[in-house]
Amino acid sequence: ENVLLDVRNLGVQFVVRKGGHRGKHPVVHAVNDVSFFVRNGETLGLVGESGCGKTTLGRSLLRLVNGDVKGEIRFEDTLLGSLNAREFREIRRNMQMIFQDPFSSLNPRLTIGQMLSEVLAVHKVVARDKIREKVYELLDIVGLNREYYNRYPHEFSGGQRQRVGIARALAVNPKFIICDEPVSALDVSIQSQIINLLKDLQHEFGLTYLFIAHDLSVVEYISDRVAVMYLGRIVEIASAEELYSRPMHPYTRALMSAIPLPELDRKRQRILLKGDIPSPLDMPSGCSFHPRCPDAMERCRAIEPQLLPLKDNPEHFVSCLLYEERR
Ligand code: SF4
């Protein structure tokens, strides 16, 4: 039903090559058997601590990783893995990405106007003689005026640079945008401006977002549904409302308990997790969260829980042995 992106059993692994190391090279499973979908016009938030695989997941959808990618990715019913490079480029226009640091993806020697013109020309978005007009329109859409046309990236503030990053993504009229920590590097007041801009653009152009971030408050504000990742796996997915009011996976609960609360409501107890995130080279057996889980049971060491829907809420998926009866 109205699914734009459908991902099944996605895996991304990297072989770690050590100089002079003989025998088998260790393999890191950065993303491990991940399945999810994104509906047309919605925002799916993807949260987790750094190193959990969320950025690799996002990049793998656009063939931007060097690792070995397995599984099925369907975009509008097209199986992306079956496409050759040329066919993929065609579809790829519909799938754009916004990065945490737009500066790193902006050529410092081009003015913003030149840079956007180049994108429009390469993708033949409009006729040559309409390019300048289109650039003005793009600048306008992201809240920058014409005066910015002749400026260089270093003359922009962080928030303005992110607006340019958004303009560049929008230039090719995409349907789907992967926002990878787009506001993490910005001041809080600027963060909300950019998030509100993304929301407005979503309504105006019917965009669909995969919104990757570690800040749970930001994700709650922008997302319709949220997926939580831990050590390369999705451990819980639900509507934002459900997940933030009834988190079920012990890891999600711990993450939620760390969100600062407004003054009046101080009831929540912070759940502190023991230990550090294990190295992906040395994955724990069974449930990979068991060494840190406050609710771990004996069988959690041996049995790997599956991400399954709850009986009473088929939109709420959780991967934890505590809820076996309820799934
Ligand atoms: Fe904790 Fe066990 Fe659930 Fe894993 S399966 S999250 S260890 S209770």
Boltz pocket constraint, residues with backbone or C-beta under 6 A from the ligand:
constraints:
  - pocket:
      binder: B
      contacts: [[A, 249], [A, 250], [A, 251], [A, 287], [A, 288], [A, 289], [A, 290], [A, 291], [A, 293], [A, 294], [A, 295], [A, 296], [A, 297], [A, 300], [A, 303], [A, 305], [A, 319], [A, 320], [A, 321], [A, 322]]
      max_distance: 6.0
